[in-house]
């Protein structure tokens, strides 16, 4: 057994023991549970890609996507928490924070002693990040006071620290600055969501709220984009996990369900869908792994391939989930079985960290070249 296989087996055992038993309840009751994540943290899986000197596990990106995939196979809400806590917050602090910021926050985030959020989206600023209207008045080069509103912020009401983006000058991209903020006046979004019901999404308001600059004044747009690259890799891997879960359910049904005196899996039309799901799953996993390897190597194509992985893996998983619902019939359509949850959850992955449309724009511009 390879080291990667051993890691997968270890992560699978942890999530099957601590996350799987509560995944349906989190979804049905629309409740966030901290205990499963504390169990993952105890195994060193929350801070997977963070260096050991900052309390993490020191895993490569290739190893880390295994953690995201196996967690996503069981519960997209839990995987979504990890993508924010680790990809958008901890890795962002690792990339851009001062030594003091890294030493203070990274061990706390890896151990689940603190929870982080990433406050970028606004009511009128989603894909168009540069249209944000939240502003900050700088006290000096290291601190400022923020006024404005962010919404649909994962972990917002439970976060101890947030990376908040605000406009500090009129320059379209160069006028955005990132801040670490601990005074988060958040309220839960009341609008019910299609999926990821075990996540917390919040509206956060800032009124002359103090924040500490991270990454430098005017560097916020770059900070945001590099953080989203980490997040997209986690989303792609999570989609592979959902895809695997759908295939597992379909194969189990194919082997045990009988109609017309035969196993469902003996019918060629059913076999054709299984073959398509399995093939696209393998392609997804290979593309996700390639993106992770390019990140580990610092390759210049890493961002383009990560967008390709995010696009392909999420759309392939959405197709697999749609097929799985139909192939399982009534068992796929009711929430006593997990397939309908997979079907709802995967739609969020096509949107988070940049929708499929945005990924296509990123890919095409990189291939064709900017005018």
N, C-alpha and C positions, 0 to 999 in steps of 0.2 A: 504494500500500500504506500502511495506517495505521500509526501508531506501535505500536499493540497487535499488529498483524499482524507487524511487524518484530521485536518482542520475542519473539513466539511462534516465529517462524522461527529466531531466534538460540538460544533455549532448546532447541528441538527438535534443532538441529544439535549442540549440546553434549551433550545426553543420549543422542542416537543414537550419537555417537562414543565417549563415555566410560562410559556406564552400560549401554546395551543389550547390548554384547558380553559383559558379566559377570553380567547379571541371572539367567540360568538357573543358572550355577555357584553364585552366592550362595545360591540357593534349594536346589539339589540337595545342596550340601556344608554347608548351614546355617552359612555363614561371613559375617562382616561384613568388607567391604573399604573401607578408608579412601581409597584412591587415586581412585576416581570422585568422591568428595566434595571432595577437594582440587582436582580439575579444575573442579568447579562453583564452588568458592571463588575460583579464579583468574579466573573470568569474572564475579565479583561476584554470583553467584546464591545463595550460602548466606546472606548477609546482606541479601537483597533488600529487606525493609521497614525495615531499620535505617538511620537517618540517616547521611549521608556523614561527618559529623564524628566518628562512632564506628566508622568502618570499613565501613559498609554501602553499599548501592547507592542508598538513598533512594527506593525505589519506593513507589508507592501500594499499598493493599491490592488494588485491581483489577489492578494489574500483577503483584503477588506471587502471586495465585491462578493466574496463567498459568504461573508457575514450578512451583507445586505440581502443576498439572494435567499439564503436559508430563512432569514427572518421574514422576508416578503412572502415566502412560500406559505407561511403560517398566518401572518397578520400584517396587512398593509399599514394599519394605523401605527403599530409598533415600529415597523421599518421606516415609516415616515418621520417618526420622532427621531430616530437615529440619523436620518438624512439631515435634519435640521441641527440637532445637537452636535453632531460630528462634522458633517460636510460643510454646512453653511456657517456654523459658529466656531467650533474648536479649530478646524483646519484654517479658517479665515484668520483667527487669532494667531495660529502658528505661522501663517504666511506673512502677516502684516503687523502683528503686535510687537510692542517693545518687550524687552526681556522681563520687565516688571509685570506687564500685562499677561505674558505667557506663563510666568511662574505662578501668578496668582490664580488665573482662571482655568488653565488647562487641567491640572490635577483635580479640581473640583468638578469640572464637566465630565471628565473620564470616570470619576467615581460615583456620579449622580448626586454628589453633595450639592451641586448647583445645576440649574436648568437654564438653557439659553434659547433665545429666539432671534430671528433675522427679520428686521422690520424694513422692508423695501417697498412693498405694494401699497398703493393709495387708491381711494375711490376713483380717481381719474388718471392714475398712472400705473398701468399694469405692464404689458409688454414694452410700452414706451417709457422706460425708466427715466429718461431725461426730462420728461414732462412733470416730474414731481413738483409739488408746491410746498411741501414741508421745508421750513427754513431754519437756519441756525445763525445766531450772532456770535462771532468768535470773541472769547475773552482774551485769548492769546493763541499761540501756535499749537497748544496742547489741549485746549478745552473750549467749550462753547455752550450756548443755551438754545434749546430746540423748541420750535412751535409748529404745530401741525397735527396731522392725523394719518395713521396707517391702519390698514384693515386686512382681514383674512390672514392674520399673522399666527402661524402655528406655534403653539406653546405660550402664546402671549399672556394668558392669565396666570400661568404657573411659573413663568420665567423669573430668574434672579438677575439675569443680565440680558440685554439685547444689543445687537449690532444695528444701529439706526442710521439711516441715510437721510441727509438733509442738504438743502441748497445753501451754500455760503457765498455765492456770487452768481452773476447772470450768465456766465459762460456755460454753454449747453452741457458739455460733459466735464470740463475742468472745474465747474463750479459746484460740484457735489463732494461732500465730505462725509466720511463714516465716523460714527461715534460709538463708544461703549457706554451704555446707559443702565443704571440700576434702579432708577425711580420710574417704574412702568405703570402708568395709570390705565389699566386694561379692563375691558369688559367682554364677556363671551358674546360671540356673534349668535344671534337668536335664530337666524335663518337655517332651517334644517338642510342638511347636505345629503347628496345621493350616496356617497361612500365615505370612507375614512372616518366613520362615526365614533371611533375610539380616540380620535385626536381632538385637541382643543384649538379652536380658531378664534382669534380675538380682534377687537377694535382697540387701538391704543391712541390716546390723545396726549399731546405734549403742549405744555403751557409754560414757556420759559424754563424748560426742564434741563438740568445740567447734564453734560456728557463729556467724555474724554475722547479726544481724537485718536483714531487708529488708522495707520497707513499714511498719514500726512494730510495736510489741508489741500483740498482740491483733487485728491486721489480717489475719492469715493466711488466713482464710476468703475475704475479699474478694480478696486477692491470688490465691488459687487459682482462684476463679471467673473473674476477668478473664483469667487466663492460659489457662484452658480455652476461652474464647471465641475467642482467637487460634487455639488448636489445632483447634477445631471447623471453623473456616473452612478451614484447611489440609486437614482430613480430607474435607470436602465437595468441595474442588477435586481432591483426589487421587482421589476416587470418580468424578468426571467424567472424569478421565484413564483410569481402568480401563474405564469405559463406552465411551469412544472407542476404546480398544484392542480391546475385544470386537467393536464394530461394524466396525472395520477388518478384523479376521480373518474375520468373517462375509461381508462384501462381497467380499473377495478370493476366498473359497471359492465364493461364488455365481457369480462371473464365470468361474471356471476349472474347477470340478468338473462333470462331465457324467454323467448317469444317464438311462436310457431314451431315449438319443439327444438329450437336451436339457441345457442348462445348469441346474444346480440353482436358480439365481436366476430362471429362467423359470417356476417353479412358484408358483402363487398363495399357497399356504400359507406357503412360504418368504418370499415377498414381504411377506406380512402381518406376520411376525415382524420382518423388517428395518424395515418402516415404523414399527412400535411402538417398536423400539429407537432409531431415529433421532429420533422425536418426543420420547420421554422424555429422550433425551440433550440435545436442544435446550432443553427445559424445565429440566433440571438446570443446564445452563450459565448460563441466564438468571437462575435463582434464586440461584446461587452468586455471580454478578456483582453482583446486587442487594444481597446481604448485604455484599459487599466495599465497594460504593459507600456503603452506610449507615455502615460503619465509618469510611470516609474522611471522611464528613460529620459524624461524631459524633452520628448520629441516635438518638433514644431507642428506636426500634424495632429497633436493630441486633442485639441479643441474641436476640430472638424470631425474627427472620428468619434469623439464623445457625443457630439450632436447626432451623428449617424446612429450610434448605439441607442441613444435615448429615443430617437424617432422610430427606428426599426423595432426595437424590443418592446416598446409600449404598444405600438400598433399590432404587432404579431400577437402579443398577449391579449389584447382586446378582441382580436379575431378568435383566438383560442377560447376565451371565456364565453363569447357569444355562441360558438359551436357547442361548447360543453353544456350550456343551459339547455339547448335543444336536444342534444344527444342523451341527456339524462331525463328528459321529459319532466314529469311532475317533480321528480327529485332535484332537478336543476332549477325549478321555478319557485320553490319555497325555501324559507330560511332555516328549516331544520337541517338542511345540508349546506355546505359551504360554497357551492358553485355560484349561487346567486349573489353572495357577498363578493366573490372574486369579480363578478361581472360589474358590480357597482363600483368597487374600489379601483379597478383598472382605468376607469375614465378619468379619475383624478391624475393618474400618472401621465396621461396624454396632455395634461395642462400644466402641472407643477414644473417649476424651474424652466419655464419657456414652453409654450404649446408646440404641437407638431408643426403648425404653420411657421412659427419662429425658427424651429430647427431647420426647416427646409430653406428658409432665407439665409441662415448662417452657412449651411452647407453650400448652397448655390453661389453665394458671394465669394466663398473661399475658392471654389472650383473655377469660377469664371474670372474672378478678380474684381476689385472695386473699380468704378469708373474714375 
